[in-house]
Amino acid sequence: MDWIIGFLMDLTYVVVLVYIISSFVVQPWHPFRLALDRLLQPVLTPIRRALPQTGGLDFSPFVLLLLVRLIGGLLIYLV
């Protein structure tokens, strides 16, 4: 069971990292970027609401990475 949790953590981690990198190199209307936005916006929007405004910087993907590691580690410990 812990390998499933680890795999899902790693998959989420890779998707978020690809999202961060693509935000710098891919145009916002590109289909690949739109697919990543549709996948991650439901998770990132509540995090953005909870974080204070930081101008043009968006720290919500980094907070998501931290939350995935913390929650995944806790689940692996409990299983």
Residue, then its C-alpha position, 0 to 999 in steps of 0.5 A: m500500500d505504501w508504494i501506491i502512496g509513494f507513486l501518487m506523491d511522485l506523480t503529483y510532484v512531477v506534474v507540479l514541477v512540469y506546471i512550474i517550468s511550463s509557466f515560464v516557457v509555454q504560452p498560456w493558451h497552448p493546449f498542453r498548458l491549458a490541460l495542466d491548468r485544468l488539472l491543477q487549478p482546483v487544487l491551487t485555487p484554495i491555496r492561493r486564497a489562503l496565501p497573502q498577496t505577493g505581487g506577481l509571484d505565485f507560491s501556491p505550487f510550492v505550497l502544494l509540493l510541501l503539502v503533498r510531501l507532508i500528507g504523503g509522508l504521514l499516510i505512509y507512516l500511518v500505513 
